[in-house]
Amino acid sequence: MKKYKYSAKTEAAAKEQALYDLKTVENNIVYTTKEVKAGLFGKKIEIEVIKKDEIIEFIKENLLNIVSKMGIEAKIEVKNREDSLNFVIYGDQNALLIGKQGKNLQALTIILKQIVLQEIGQPFRFNLDVGEYKLKRQKELERLAKKTAKEVVRTKIEAKMDSMNSYERRIVHNILNDWKTVYTESEGEEPNRYVVIKPKEEK
């Protein structure tokens, strides 16, 4: 992964020079900033710039390397969906990559994000999926959340959903966030935290 360094009196000036030299726009780069000494009393700003395209290739290479060491043949597709960067693995052993309740996929995501953090010096947001398992799971959870919420509205009795990881709980919270008749809370201890859908009191 190629890294470019620029320095100037201000961060804005250093970034402007980087964008000019690299013939790109700010959305296509990631950079870190640090203040360095310039002479006896002076200071300047130094930025280290990496193109997002190179980070994407870095993630793909490391992902394929990890998967191949597991003895799995796979290909990686990069998809932009709803302003999020998604790496989708299509392999010959998807069930193994996903694991029970998606735990292997979750572990793989954590490992990969740590590798990227160490390389570029800051978190880089992306999603990892296997055969669009997460997308299908998201739609399933959204349907279940709405169905359960309707039952809570009808009976006025709160409902506890099955335990989920933080990603899945966030899906449920988000899909019911705008409902005026119910609200959601996460309860329990990891790794068995779950969402409770509760009726709102009528004003």
Buried (B, 14 or more C-beta within 10 A) or exposed (E): EEBBEBBBEEBEBBBBBBBEEBEBEEEEBBBEEEEEEEEEEEEBBBBBBBBBEBBBEBBBEBBBEBBEEEEBEBEBEEEEEEEEBBBBBBBEBBEBBBBEBBEBBBEBBEBBBEBBEEBBBEEBEBBBBBBBBBBEBBEEBBEBBBEBBBEBBEEEEBBEBEBBBEBBBBBBBEBBEEBEBBBBEBEEEEEEBBBBBBBEEEE
